[in-house]
Amino acid sequence: MPQEHIEEYLEAIYDIAGKKGTAKTTEIAERLNNAPASVTEVFQRLKTKGFVRYESHKGVSLTIKGYKAAVKMKRKHRLLEVFLDKILHLPQENIHEQACKMEHALTDETETALCKTLKGPNQCPHGSPIPPCNLDVKNCQECLVEHTTSLEKREKDIIAITSLKKGEKAKIAFVRGGAGVMQRLCDLGLTNGTEISLLRTAPLHGPVEICVRGCKLVIGRGIAEKIFVQKS
């Protein structure tokens, strides 16, 4: 199966099911404009390759391997959308389709160079968050001042602090944003390596409550979404 074909299916499953949900065969068939029978056949192949969990009549979900691959493609796609919008000034109604065509040919090195050129954007033109890179850097500023695109990869996966469950503990590993964000977090005592535990995430994009050094700290959702952690 061509790599581009695999990536299209993984992205479709990611869009519909997310990290832990399940997508139905009919949903993927409609999304990709393919016959359900053909989609089922692809699911079986993806299962063999370890990208998905699939059972007939129960739907399909991403494995850790599949999720990582899907997020990687989403990052490339949304970076390309920013490039097409902000640099090439293409009409917004055209950038999604064009990014879909380009993302499969974008190498990891070119992705890093593109992100640097765009100054580490947080979201695509449609408002969707751009997943963080997997480079072993503490923040975006550290990456932007490097003169190479061949930085080491991060050994452990990171997730947004807002993705933690109540009571889960983690350590801050990466902060997205410029000097202003870094200073604000430093003033709050939230620097790389700081251990935190999640107390509560308010609904409807409300604030996030965490415990830091035995003290409760409430931070706005906007700033919280820029903090990425590694689970303890």
C-alpha positions as CSV (number, residue, x, y, z in Angstrom):
1,M,0.0,0.0,0.0
2,P,1.5,3.4,-1.0
3,Q,2.6,5.5,2.0
4,E,0.4,8.4,0.9
5,H,-2.6,6.1,1.0
6,I,-1.8,5.0,4.5
7,E,-1.3,8.6,5.7
8,E,-4.7,9.7,4.2
9,Y,-6.5,6.9,6.1
10,L,-4.7,7.6,9.3
11,E,-5.6,11.3,9.1
12,A,-9.2,10.6,8.4
13,I,-9.4,8.2,11.4
14,Y,-7.7,10.9,13.5
15,D,-10.1,13.6,12.5
16,I,-13.2,11.5,13.2
17,A,-12.1,9.4,16.2
18,G,-9.3,11.4,17.8
19,K,-6.8,9.6,20.1
20,K,-9.0,7.2,21.9
21,G,-12.3,7.2,20.0
22,T,-13.6,4.9,17.3
23,A,-14.5,5.6,13.7
24,K,-17.1,3.7,11.7
25,T,-16.4,2.2,8.3
26,T,-19.2,4.3,6.8
27,E,-17.7,7.5,8.2
28,I,-14.3,6.9,6.7
29,A,-15.9,5.8,3.4
30,E,-17.8,9.0,3.2
31,R,-14.8,11.1,4.2
32,L,-12.5,9.6,1.6
33,N,-15.2,9.0,-1.0
34,N,-14.5,5.3,-1.2
35,A,-16.7,2.2,-1.1
36,P,-17.2,0.7,2.4
37,A,-15.9,-2.7,1.1
38,S,-12.7,-1.0,0.0
39,V,-12.3,0.8,3.3
40,T,-12.7,-2.4,5.2
41,E,-9.9,-4.0,3.2
42,V,-7.6,-1.1,4.0
43,F,-8.5,-1.3,7.7
44,Q,-7.3,-5.0,7.6
45,R,-4.0,-3.9,6.0
46,L,-3.5,-1.1,8.5
47,K,-4.2,-3.5,11.3
48,T,-1.5,-5.9,10.0
49,K,0.9,-3.0,9.9
50,G,0.1,-2.1,13.5
51,F,-1.5,1.3,12.8
52,V,-5.0,0.5,13.9
53,R,-7.2,-1.7,16.0
54,Y,-10.1,-3.0,13.9
55,E,-13.0,-5.4,14.5
56,S,-15.8,-6.0,12.0
57,H,-19.0,-4.1,13.0
58,K,-17.2,-2.3,15.8
59,G,-15.1,0.3,13.9
60,V,-11.5,1.3,13.8
61,S,-9.3,3.2,16.3
62,L,-5.6,4.3,16.2
63,T,-2.8,2.4,18.0
64,I,0.0,4.5,19.5
65,K,1.9,3.9,16.3
66,G,-1.0,5.0,14.2
67,Y,-1.7,8.0,16.4
68,K,1.9,9.3,16.2
69,A,1.9,8.9,12.4
70,A,-1.4,10.8,12.1
71,V,-0.3,13.6,14.3
72,K,2.9,14.0,12.4
73,M,0.9,14.4,9.2
74,K,-1.5,16.9,10.8
75,R,1.5,19.0,11.9
76,K,2.8,19.1,8.3
77,H,-0.6,19.8,6.9
78,R,-1.3,22.7,9.2
79,L,2.2,24.2,8.8
80,L,1.7,24.1,5.0
81,E,-1.7,25.8,5.4
82,V,0.0,28.7,7.3
83,F,2.7,28.9,4.6
84,L,0.1,29.0,1.8
85,D,-2.0,31.6,3.6
86,K,0.6,33.9,5.2
87,I,3.5,33.7,2.7
88,L,1.9,32.8,-0.7
89,H,-1.4,34.6,0.1
90,L,-3.5,32.0,-1.6
91,P,-7.3,32.2,-1.1
92,Q,-8.3,30.4,2.1
93,E,-10.8,28.2,0.3
94,N,-7.9,26.7,-1.7
95,I,-5.3,26.1,1.0
96,H,-6.7,22.9,2.5
97,E,-6.8,21.0,-0.7
98,Q,-3.4,22.3,-1.7
99,A,-1.9,21.3,1.6
100,C,-3.3,17.8,1.3
101,K,-1.4,17.4,-2.0
102,M,1.9,18.7,-0.6
103,E,2.0,17.2,2.9
104,H,3.0,13.7,1.8
105,A,6.2,15.0,0.1
106,L,7.3,17.2,3.0
107,T,10.4,15.7,4.6
108,D,11.0,16.0,8.4
109,E,14.0,18.3,7.7
110,T,11.9,20.6,5.4
111,E,9.1,20.6,8.0
112,T,11.5,21.9,10.7
113,A,12.9,24.5,8.3
114,L,9.3,25.6,7.4
115,C,8.3,25.9,11.0
116,K,11.3,28.1,11.7
117,T,10.6,30.3,8.7
118,L,7.0,30.7,10.0
119,K,8.4,31.5,13.5
120,G,6.7,28.5,15.2
121,P,3.0,29.2,14.6
122,N,0.5,27.9,17.2
123,Q,-2.5,27.2,14.9
124,C,-3.5,27.0,11.2
125,P,-5.6,29.6,9.4
126,H,-8.7,27.7,10.4
127,G,-8.0,27.9,14.1
128,S,-6.9,24.3,14.6
129,P,-3.9,23.8,16.9
130,I,-0.6,22.7,15.2
131,P,0.8,19.7,17.1
132,P,4.2,20.4,18.7
133,C,7.4,19.1,17.0
134,N,9.3,16.1,18.4
135,L,12.7,17.9,18.6
136,D,14.6,17.8,21.9
137,V,14.2,21.5,22.7
138,K,12.8,23.2,25.8
139,N,10.9,25.9,23.9
140,C,10.3,27.4,20.5
141,Q,12.9,30.2,21.0
142,E,15.6,27.6,21.6
143,C,14.7,26.0,18.2
144,L,14.5,29.3,16.3
145,V,18.0,30.4,17.2
146,E,19.6,27.1,16.1
147,H,21.2,27.3,12.7
148,T,20.6,23.6,11.9
149,T,17.4,21.7,11.0
150,S,18.9,18.3,12.1
151,L,18.3,18.6,15.9
152,E,18.0,15.5,18.0
153,K,14.6,14.0,18.4
154,R,12.9,13.9,21.8
155,E,13.1,10.5,23.5
156,K,9.7,10.6,25.3
157,D,6.4,11.8,23.9
158,I,4.9,15.0,25.2
159,I,1.2,16.0,25.6
160,A,-0.5,19.3,26.3
161,I,-1.1,20.0,30.0
162,T,-4.8,20.2,29.1
163,S,-4.8,16.6,28.0
164,L,-3.9,15.3,31.5
165,K,-6.6,13.6,33.6
166,K,-7.5,14.7,37.1
167,G,-4.9,13.6,39.5
168,E,-2.2,12.8,36.9
169,K,1.3,14.0,37.6
170,A,3.7,15.2,35.0
171,K,6.8,17.3,34.4
172,I,7.0,20.3,32.1
173,A,9.1,19.5,29.1
174,F,8.3,22.0,26.4
175,V,6.8,25.5,26.1
176,R,5.4,26.9,22.9
177,G,5.7,30.7,22.4
178,G,8.0,33.6,22.4
179,A,9.9,35.5,25.1
180,G,6.6,37.0,26.5
181,V,5.1,33.5,27.2
182,M,8.4,32.3,28.7
183,Q,8.6,35.2,31.1
184,R,5.0,34.9,32.2
185,L,5.4,31.2,33.0
186,C,8.7,31.9,34.7
187,D,6.9,34.4,36.9
188,L,4.4,31.7,37.8
189,G,7.2,29.3,38.6
190,L,6.4,27.1,35.7
191,T,9.8,26.3,34.1
192,N,11.1,23.2,32.3
193,G,11.4,20.3,34.7
194,T,8.8,21.6,37.1
195,E,6.6,18.8,38.5
196,I,2.9,19.5,38.5
197,S,-0.4,17.5,39.0
198,L,-3.7,18.4,37.4
199,L,-6.5,19.3,39.9
200,R,-9.2,20.4,37.5
201,T,-9.9,21.4,34.0
202,A,-12.9,23.8,33.7
203,P,-15.3,23.1,30.8
204,L,-15.9,25.3,27.8
205,H,-12.3,26.3,27.5
206,G,-12.2,27.6,31.1
207,P,-9.0,27.8,33.3
208,V,-6.9,24.9,34.4
209,E,-6.1,24.2,38.0
210,I,-2.8,22.5,38.9
211,C,-0.7,21.8,42.0
212,V,2.8,23.1,42.0
213,R,5.1,22.5,45.0
214,G,2.1,21.8,47.1
215,C,0.2,25.0,46.1
216,K,-2.8,25.4,43.9
217,L,-2.3,27.5,40.8
218,V,-5.0,28.6,38.3
219,I,-3.9,29.4,34.8
220,G,-5.9,30.5,31.8
221,R,-6.7,28.0,29.0
222,G,-4.8,30.1,26.5
223,I,-1.5,29.9,28.3
224,A,-2.1,26.3,29.5
225,E,-2.4,25.1,25.9
226,K,1.2,26.3,25.3
227,I,2.6,24.1,28.1
228,F,3.5,20.5,27.2
229,V,4.5,17.8,29.7
230,Q,5.8,14.3,30.1
231,K,3.8,12.1,32.4
232,S,5.5,10.8,35.5
